[in-house]
């Protein structure tokens, strides 16, 4: 799931940046920075509540997730193409990964912060439930969902709050 999500996020980021308004609002960048954290927060909160209070605690969240994926697949089929197609099926499937020359230095400077931030998030989501249950003696799945939802929600809120700042200022503050 992590590899698939990572691959999908790269494509989604590029697509949203292609659709970004040309008026300089950086809307695509804002959505790209806020959406993953908001999705994690909403997912953790919703799953915690559904497992605690919903019927079929081991199945309902997966059924809902499958339904969401089906809807998203249908919506994806209707999205406009933003690039000129490459002739030939094999050529269009060849991945091309590159960082533009002028962006390499800022990218390299931001990479350690991005990696450590996502690693911290991964650690929190992998052991956070156990910590809440054992250290704080809260066996409720709903409480775990709320705690993890707040953790990810804070990251999403931060993305919105710093969006008026310049990318350079955001990088310095974040680092």
N, C-alpha and C positions, 0 to 999 in steps of 0.2 A: 504494500500500500504506500509506503514512504517513497519508493522509487517512482511509482506511477504518479503520485501526487507531485513530486518534484519535477517530473517531466511535463506534467500538465500545467503546472504553475508557470514554467518558462514560456510555454506557448500562449497561455492566457495573458501574461505580462506583455508579450510582444503584440498580441492582438489588441489589447486595451490601449497600448501606446499608439498603435496605428489609428485607432478610432478617436484619439484625444483631440479636443478642439484646438484649432490653430491660434486661438486668442491668447495663449500664454498662461492659462489657468492651471496647468499641470494636473488636470482632473484625472487622467489615466494614472499618473504617478501616485496620487492620493488614494485612488481605489486599490491600486496594486499594493500599497503599504498597509492599508487598513483592512481589506477584505480577508486575508488569511487569518489574522489575529481575531477578527470579529467572528469569522466562521468557527474557529477553534473554541472561542468562548461560548458562542451560541450552542455549538454541538455538545460541549461538556455540560453546560447547564441543562439543556433539553434532555440529554441522555440520562443525567443524574436524576432528574425529576421523573422521567418515564420509567426508569428501572425501579425507582422507589415507590411510585404511586400508580403507574399504569398497569394494564393487564399484560400478561405474557412477558415478563421482564427480560427474558433471554432471547426473545424473538422480535418484539415490536420495533425496537430501534433499527434492527437490520431490515425489516420490512419497509419501514418508512424511508430509510436511506436508499434502498433499491428503487422505491417509487420516485424519490428526488432525482436519482441518477437517470431514470427513464425519462422524466420530464426534461432534464437538462440535455439529454441526448437528442430529444425531439427539437428543443430550442436551438441547439447547436446546428442542426441541419438547416435551419432557416436564416442563420447569420450571414451577412454579406461578406464576400471575399474581398480582402484588402490588398492582395498582391497579385501580380500577373502569374498565371500558372506556368510551371516549368514543363516542357514537353517530355512525355514518357513517364510511366508510372515509377520505374526504379529511380530515375533522376529526382523525382519529387519527394521520394522517401529518404534520400541521402541527407543525413543531418549536417548542418553547418553551424558550428559553434565558434563565435569569435567576439572579442571585445574590440570596438573601434580604437585605433591608435591613440586618439586624444583622450579617450576615457580610461585607458589602461592604468595610469597612475592613480587617479581617484578610486578606481575599482580595487586596485591592490591595497590602497590605504583603508578602504572600508571593509574589505574581506574578513580580516580577523574579528572585527566587531560583529559583523553579520553571522559568521560561523559560531562565535561564542554565544551570541544572543539566542540563536536557534537551538544550540546545544543545551543551554540552560532551560529553554522552553521544553525541549524533549525530555530532559531529566525531570522537570517539574511534572509533566504530564505522565511520565512513566512511574514515578514513585510518589507523586503528590497524594494520590488516593490512600496509599498505605500510611503515609505520614499523618494525614488528617485522621484516619481511623485509629491508629495506635498511639501516636504522641498526644493527640488532643482528645482521645477517647470518644470519637464521634463516629459510630458505625453506620450512620445514615448515608446512603448513596446520594441522596438529594443534597446533603451538606457538602459532600465531596464535589458534586457538580457545581454548586454555587461557588466554592472556593476556587476551583479550576476555571470556572467561567469568569470570575473577577480577575484572576491572574491574566488571562488572555484579553479580557475586556479592557484592562488598563493599557495594554500595548496598543489596542485599536484606538482608544481615546487619545493616547499620546500622539499617534499618527495624525489625527484630526487637529489636535491642539498646535502642533508644530508646523502644520501645512502652510501657514502664511509666511514662514521664514524661508530664507534662501537655502538651497540645497547645501551650500558650504557651511552655513550656520547650523543646520540640522546635523550635518556630519560631525562637526566639532562637539556639539552638545551630546549627541548620541555616543560618541566615542569616549 
